[in-house]
Amino acid sequence: MSFRELAGVATVPYATPNGEVVTRPGHHQGTGVFLALAPELEPNIPDSPTRGEVVGALRQLWRPWSSFRFAGDEDRGAMLATIIGATCRPALPTAPGTMFDAPVQGSGKTLAAEAIAALVRGRRGVAPWSGGSGAEAEMSKRLVALGLEGAQALLLDNIKGHFDSNVLAAYLTSGRIEGERILGGNSTFSGEARLVVLGTANNANLSRDLGRRFLKVRIDTGTETPQALRFGFDPVERAIVERQAIAAGVCAVMAGFFAAGSPALGTGEAGFPAWSRMIRSCVLWLQGEGLTEEAGIGHTGDPAASILEGAGADDPDQAALGQLLEGLGETFGLGTPFTASDVLKLWSAAQPTGVVEALAEFLGAGKRDHSALSIGRALGNRRDRITGGLVLRACGKDRDKKQVWAVVEA
């Protein structure tokens, strides 16, 4: 076996997108993953588990997260997908991250996220989030270090404000780290890094790019002082102590899904084809068969709902674009052509308010001396993006060779 054949290391059994449950220690040819597991810990997973066995497996894998108060069905679905997906992450080329969100501090979101990280790596630990002007460089360094280490999880705790990262978005899309410089030298690192990516935030505000790459799990205790609530156990410690049993539960659930024919469920692939066909479809199958409710988990919705329906909903740029398109459509009329010079007149007159406020988001609220060129650039950067049922289209040039625009229904 050469080093190039090693895609990753797992320390708990897992399932693959090809319908195989991997429990035997050693290198797995199909995935390129090395399962570092003591032979005596190898579980016995039935090829076709009974309904009772699947229900029992669900109860086992849910135990560390059984006392959290999830905001809704889709949050429970995303939580279940995160547990199953984290266990099977070594076999998946790409997978979405999970953002643990809550309305107030002390709701338990860090405990829930840390328990997932502990499940895959067998120890405690969170990484503080770093914002500011050096955030992207710091993210690159962190991903390279984790890739060289062969790490299994990245947990960014206590993210504040608007969260955006081109570096992290590129990694989640490709599953690879490409040409990033290794700290302390001039050499670079390129390679796969099958990380479980987790984040925590209060009222998470993700950019459009990250919004379509993260599942969202919202924990809402419904109380003003969630710190007063008690779990009765330490979720992280339970995940560490029971990690092999949890992984065996995941494998049994996946075996049941495979035995049922691996039905492809849900609309679209949510940007992660293998994950959607395997993890998301499994969660939807479990709900459709009534297995999550029988196991005491409750009703679970589509884990990809936040990706498919909410991506960009929290993005200030997207919200401003919706306001701009609505204002321009009302001012000029839907389908009626206009130029950047026409929009500049609105900006100079400070009317209508909706258009001016939206342009200020793009151009800089404190700066007034903009030109048709800067406004045209702002429009061009946002053409063909559908927002609120409207879209800005380029409609050729006028007789003065100026770009013509129109707001139309999508």
Beta strands, then each sheet from edge to edge (+ up, - down):
strand 1: 8-10
strand 2: 14-15
strand 3: 21-22
strand 4: 26-28
strand 5: 33-35
strand 6: 97-102
strand 7: 127-128
strand 8: 153-159
strand 9: 162-163
strand 10: 176-181
strand 11: 188-192
strand 12: 196-202
strand 13: 205-206
strand 14: 214-218
strand 15: 338-339
strand 16: 390-397
strand 17: 403-409
sheet 1: 1+ 5+ 4-
sheet 2: 2+ 3-
sheet 3: 7+ 8+ 12+ 6+ 14+
sheet 4: 9+ 13+
sheet 5: 10+ 11-
sheet 6: 15+ 17- 16+
end
